[in-house]
Amino acid sequence: MLVLSRRADESIVIQPADGVDANMTMAQLFANGPIQITLLGGTGRRVKMGIEAPEQLAIRRKDVD
């Protein structure tokens, strides 16, 4: 499980992992199961979440450019 903290107005990005065939169908990407997001707690404007996803998917913080 990947654990991330995000503040209000911050995002995460879920995309195919590096090295995964860009032509994979949604069914192939999710063949090993769905994405599960569990909210683990929060304080003020910050929330901590746990994310479980198939290894074909990469989850990253989307940082402001």
Backbone as CSV, one residue per row, in Angstrom:
resi,resn,N_x,N_y,N_z,CA_x,CA_y,CA_z,C_x,C_y,C_z
1,MET,0.847,-1.173,0.000,0.000,0.000,0.000,0.894,1.238,0.000
2,LEU,0.613,2.146,-0.891,1.284,3.437,-0.943,0.501,4.397,-0.064
3,VAL,1.173,5.100,0.834,0.514,6.061,1.709,0.986,7.458,1.329
4,LEU,0.027,8.337,1.026,0.312,9.720,0.656,-0.518,10.659,1.513
5,SER,0.015,11.830,1.753,-0.751,12.900,2.385,-0.953,13.989,1.348
6,ARG,-2.135,14.525,1.295,-2.462,15.603,0.370,-3.227,16.679,1.111
7,ARG,-2.975,17.900,0.737,-3.716,19.039,1.280,-4.868,19.359,0.337
8,ALA,-5.773,20.204,0.795,-6.867,20.661,-0.060,-6.276,21.234,-1.343
9,ASP,-6.883,20.927,-2.458,-6.490,21.404,-3.790,-5.237,20.724,-4.341
10,GLU,-4.640,19.751,-3.654,-3.536,18.974,-4.210,-4.102,17.697,-4.824
11,SER,-3.364,17.104,-5.754,-3.876,15.972,-6.526,-2.906,14.814,-6.545
12,ILE,-3.428,13.675,-7.009,-2.590,12.530,-7.351,-2.864,12.204,-8.815
13,VAL,-1.909,11.516,-9.447,-2.045,11.103,-10.836,-1.910,9.589,-10.879
14,ILE,-2.842,8.935,-11.554,-2.784,7.488,-11.754,-2.649,7.264,-13.247
15,GLN,-1.560,6.587,-13.629,-1.268,6.385,-15.045,-0.536,5.068,-15.218
16,PRO,-0.421,4.588,-16.467,0.357,3.364,-16.666,1.790,3.562,-16.160
17,ALA,2.323,2.542,-15.527,3.684,2.593,-14.987,4.699,2.629,-16.127
18,ASP,5.898,3.109,-15.812,6.982,3.117,-16.795,7.230,1.698,-17.277
19,GLY,7.403,1.530,-18.568,7.680,0.221,-19.135,6.450,-0.584,-19.492
20,VAL,5.263,-0.085,-19.143,4.025,-0.786,-19.481,3.615,-0.373,-20.888
21,ASP,3.161,-1.330,-21.662,2.730,-1.071,-23.038,1.600,-0.042,-23.046
22,ALA,1.811,1.062,-23.732,0.822,2.145,-23.791,-0.445,1.729,-24.519
23,ASN,-0.419,0.611,-25.224,-1.595,0.143,-25.967,-2.446,-0.851,-25.185
24,MET,-2.099,-1.071,-23.902,-2.899,-1.996,-23.088,-4.316,-1.451,-22.935
25,THR,-5.279,-2.350,-22.957,-6.669,-1.946,-22.749,-6.927,-1.759,-21.253
26,MET,-8.034,-1.125,-20.925,-8.415,-0.959,-19.522,-8.559,-2.330,-18.850
27,ALA,-9.130,-3.279,-19.565,-9.295,-4.626,-19.003,-7.936,-5.236,-18.664
28,GLN,-6.937,-5.023,-19.511,-5.601,-5.556,-19.242,-4.946,-4.828,-18.067
29,LEU,-5.107,-3.506,-18.003,-4.522,-2.741,-16.898,-5.085,-3.169,-15.549
30,PHE,-6.369,-3.528,-15.539,-7.030,-3.881,-14.282,-7.226,-5.389,-14.117
31,ALA,-6.509,-6.194,-14.877,-6.653,-7.651,-14.803,-6.319,-8.188,-13.412
32,ASN,-5.416,-7.522,-12.684,-5.019,-7.990,-11.352,-5.819,-7.345,-10.230
33,GLY,-6.876,-6.621,-10.572,-7.737,-6.048,-9.547,-7.914,-4.547,-9.711
34,PRO,-8.808,-4.002,-8.920,-9.134,-2.580,-9.005,-8.165,-1.719,-8.193
35,ILE,-8.350,-0.426,-8.284,-7.657,0.527,-7.418,-8.501,0.659,-6.158
36,GLN,-7.855,0.574,-5.004,-8.565,0.759,-3.737,-7.918,1.918,-2.997
37,ILE,-8.716,2.913,-2.642,-8.230,4.069,-1.897,-8.890,4.055,-0.525
38,THR,-8.061,4.078,0.521,-8.547,4.067,1.895,-8.123,5.368,2.571
39,LEU,-9.072,6.118,3.067,-8.752,7.337,3.802,-8.340,6.918,5.206
40,LEU,-7.112,7.295,5.578,-6.531,6.842,6.837,-6.661,7.864,7.958
41,GLY,-7.028,9.082,7.631,-7.187,10.101,8.659,-6.883,11.467,8.091
42,GLY,-7.058,12.445,8.919,-6.779,13.792,8.459,-6.765,14.771,9.606
43,THR,-6.114,15.887,9.345,-6.093,16.982,10.304,-6.181,18.276,9.520
44,GLY,-7.072,19.145,9.930,-7.195,20.425,9.240,-7.477,20.228,7.766
45,ARG,-6.613,20.773,6.923,-6.786,20.703,5.469,-5.959,19.592,4.835
46,ARG,-5.476,18.646,5.615,-4.612,17.573,5.113,-5.286,16.218,5.372
47,VAL,-5.216,15.340,4.381,-5.765,13.994,4.529,-4.686,12.984,4.158
48,LYS,-4.661,11.874,4.874,-3.718,10.790,4.579,-4.528,9.661,3.959
49,MET,-4.039,9.156,2.816,-4.746,8.083,2.129,-3.790,6.955,1.782
50,GLY,-4.310,5.756,1.808,-3.576,4.578,1.380,-4.137,4.126,0.047
51,ILE,-3.265,3.804,-0.891,-3.707,3.441,-2.236,-3.102,2.101,-2.615
52,GLU,-3.961,1.173,-3.017,-3.530,-0.115,-3.540,-3.983,-0.185,-4.990
53,ALA,-3.069,-0.550,-5.890,-3.388,-0.607,-7.313,-2.568,-1.706,-7.970
54,PRO,-3.033,-2.197,-9.112,-2.244,-3.184,-9.842,-0.870,-2.619,-10.189
55,GLU,0.123,-3.481,-10.279,1.494,-3.028,-10.531,1.664,-2.367,-11.889
56,GLN,0.713,-2.558,-12.800,0.790,-1.904,-14.105,0.504,-0.402,-14.018
57,LEU,0.017,0.045,-12.866,-0.342,1.449,-12.682,0.627,2.127,-11.727
58,ALA,0.954,3.354,-12.028,1.815,4.177,-11.162,0.955,5.261,-10.527
59,ILE,1.145,5.474,-9.243,0.439,6.533,-8.518,1.488,7.530,-8.059
60,ARG,1.304,8.783,-8.428,2.266,9.819,-8.061,1.537,11.057,-7.586
61,ARG,2.231,11.805,-6.749,1.715,13.122,-6.354,1.810,14.034,-7.565
62,LYS,0.799,14.825,-7.780,0.876,15.841,-8.821,1.298,17.117,-8.126
63,ASP,2.543,17.529,-8.346,3.055,18.724,-7.713,2.822,19.926,-8.619
64,VAL,2.644,21.042,-8.011,2.412,22.269,-8.758,3.684,22.632,-9.502
65,ASP,3.551,22.949,-10.791,4.720,23.297,-11.606,5.223,24.683,-11.283
